[in-house]
Amino acid sequence: MVIAQEHSPSSANTKHMIGLRAAVTVLERWKANRNQIQQVLRISRATLLRAKGEATASRLDCDQLERISIVLNMHATMRTVFENPANVYGFMGRPNDNEFFNGRVPLDLISRGSMLTLIETYRRVDSLRNGLW
């Protein structure tokens, strides 16, 4: 007999906050400032402060959770592609000549808050794994 585990709202919120904290840490390592972090993840200043502290969890909506997932997946891809930590953490802050970026800095683009730009940036980063760039 299989017993279904109950997932309380507070348990889900705790897991979401762990993901949020990880995404904030990655963005900080990419040298994103507070405003950029808020724009990329579409979170308020209060939510960002909660993520950086030990305060109680905030409720995150589906859009925010998807953004967190994309940032974490992008980071995981870069850790796979690049051996040098300077590239893992520096890639997003450097001008890029890929046709999508057209000499612009990826972090600047995703900081505008567009989900489409965030997704396309992830697609471009993910294509590095297959040598398609």
Solvent accessible surface area in square Angstrom, and as a share of the most:
residue,aa,sasa,rsa
1,M,220,0.98
2,V,146,0.84
3,I,134,0.68
4,A,87,0.67
5,Q,149,0.66
6,E,170,0.76
7,H,124,0.55
8,S,51,0.33
9,P,87,0.55
10,S,76,0.49
11,S,41,0.26
12,A,36,0.28
13,N,26,0.13
14,T,73,0.42
15,K,120,0.51
16,H,53,0.24
17,M,2,0.01
18,I,106,0.54
19,G,17,0.16
20,L,0,0.00
21,R,75,0.27
22,A,40,0.31
23,A,0,0.00
24,V,4,0.03
25,T,73,0.43
26,V,11,0.07
27,L,0,0.00
28,E,68,0.31
29,R,121,0.44
30,W,1,0.00
31,K,168,0.71
32,A,9,0.07
33,N,86,0.44
34,R,125,0.46
35,N,94,0.48
36,Q,29,0.13
37,I,5,0.02
38,Q,31,0.14
39,Q,59,0.26
40,V,0,0.00
41,L,0,0.00
42,R,115,0.42
43,I,10,0.05
44,S,61,0.39
45,R,126,0.46
46,A,51,0.39
47,T,15,0.09
48,L,2,0.01
49,L,86,0.43
50,R,77,0.28
51,A,4,0.03
52,K,113,0.48
53,G,26,0.25
54,E,172,0.77
55,A,52,0.41
56,T,113,0.66
57,A,38,0.30
58,S,12,0.08
59,R,185,0.68
60,L,17,0.08
61,D,80,0.41
62,C,113,0.67
63,D,56,0.29
64,Q,26,0.11
65,L,50,0.25
66,E,84,0.38
67,R,8,0.03
68,I,9,0.05
69,S,52,0.33
70,I,17,0.09
71,V,0,0.00
72,L,52,0.26
73,N,69,0.35
74,M,0,0.00
75,H,23,0.10
76,A,54,0.42
77,T,7,0.04
78,M,0,0.00
79,R,146,0.53
80,T,99,0.58
81,V,44,0.26
82,F,40,0.17
83,E,175,0.79
84,N,75,0.38
85,P,86,0.54
86,A,56,0.44
87,N,51,0.26
88,V,8,0.05
89,Y,35,0.13
90,G,19,0.18
91,F,24,0.10
92,M,0,0.00
93,G,39,0.38
94,R,109,0.40
95,P,96,0.61
96,N,18,0.09
97,D,132,0.68
98,N,21,0.11
99,E,146,0.65
100,F,47,0.20
101,F,0,0.00
102,N,116,0.60
103,G,34,0.33
104,R,102,0.37
105,V,29,0.17
106,P,0,0.00
107,L,8,0.04
108,D,69,0.36
109,L,6,0.03
110,I,0,0.00
111,S,15,0.09
112,R,163,0.60
113,G,2,0.02
114,S,46,0.30
115,M,40,0.18
116,L,143,0.71
117,T,29,0.17
118,L,1,0.00
119,I,60,0.31
120,E,31,0.14
121,T,0,0.00
122,Y,53,0.20
123,R,143,0.52
124,R,57,0.21
125,V,0,0.00
126,D,30,0.16
127,S,24,0.16
128,L,36,0.18
129,R,130,0.47
130,N,105,0.54
131,G,65,0.62
132,L,130,0.65
133,W,103,0.36
